[in-house]
Amino acid sequence: MANVKTQRLAGSIQKALTQIISREVKDPSVGLMTITAVELTGDQSVATIFVTFMGGEKDEAAGMEALNRAKTFIRRELAHSVKMRAVPTLVFKIDTSFKYGTHIEQILQNLK
């Protein structure tokens, strides 16, 4: 039962963060970014947010730096947006699954 609640809360956090970052964060370094997943710990004290950026590795580094600078603002806005007992600590990570999938696809194309 707690697992379903955690997944539902993670989905709500993902939707709220998408709106907060796209509308409220004014830093142009964030650029075009997509939140691919949100994972919560069992006690819901830490939320790991997986993000991807359009562009190269420079854009990723600048975007991650901008997100980390705005982390407290984003967390405060999240507290206003989503009804929860305690707002989790936000940890931003680059989602490498898309790059990995592209790499595997290239390998499979080379085998043909």
N, C-alpha and C positions, 0 to 999 in steps of 0.2 A: 504494500500500500504506500509506504513512504517513497518507494522508487517512482511510482506514478506521479506523486505530488512533486517530487524533485524534478522530474522531466517536464511537468507542466510549468513549474516555476522557471526552469531554464529557458523554456520557450518564450515565456513572458518577458524575461530579462533580455533575451535576444531581440525581440521586437522593440522593446523600449530603448535598448542601446543603439539600435539602428536609427531610430528617430532622433535620439539625443545627439549622436555623433554627426548625422547628416544635417541637422537643423540648428543645433546649438553650438557645436564646436566650430569656432571661427578660424582655426589654424589652417592655412592652405596646404601645409605639409601633409595633412591627412590624405588629401587627394581622393581618388576613387578607391574606395575600400569596401569590402564585403565581409560581414560577420558570417562565417560558415558554420560555427557551432559554439555552444556554451555548455560547459560541464561544471556541475556543482559537486562539491564534496558532500559526503553523507550528512554532515551536520550543517550544511549550507552556509558555511563561514567563508569559503573561498570559491570564487567563480573564475574559471579559466575560459577566456574568450579567444577563440581561434579566428584569425583574420587573414584575408588575402588582399593584396594591393595590385592595381593595374600598373604595369611599368616594370622597370628593372629593380635590381637589388638596391640601388641608391634610393629609389622611391620607397622601398620597404623599410630601409633603415631610417629615413626621414619620417615616414609615417609612424613607425613604432616609437620613435623619440617623441613625436607630437602627442601620441596617445598617452604615453607615460607621463608627459608634462601635464596633460589635462585630466589625469586619472581621478584626482580628488573632486574636480568639478563634475565629471561624469558620474561619479559615485553619489554625489549630493543630488544631482538631477534624477538619478535612478531611484533614490529614496522617495522622491516626490511622485514618480511615475508608477511604481509597482508597489502594491500593498504586500509587505512582508514583515516578519518579526524583527529581523536585523538585516542590514544591507551587507552583502558579502564583500570581502576584499577582492578587488579586480586584478586579475593577472592576464595581460595580453600576450599572446603567442602567435607566431606566423604559422599558418596552416600549410604544411608542405605536401599534403596529399594530392593536390592538383598537379604539382610538379612531378611527383613520383608517378602518378598515373600517366602523364604525358611521356615520361621516360620509358615506362613499360610498353606503352603503345608504340613508341619508336623502335624498341627492340623487337616487338612482334612484327612490325612492318619490314624490318631488315631480314627477318627469317623467311619471308615469302619469296 
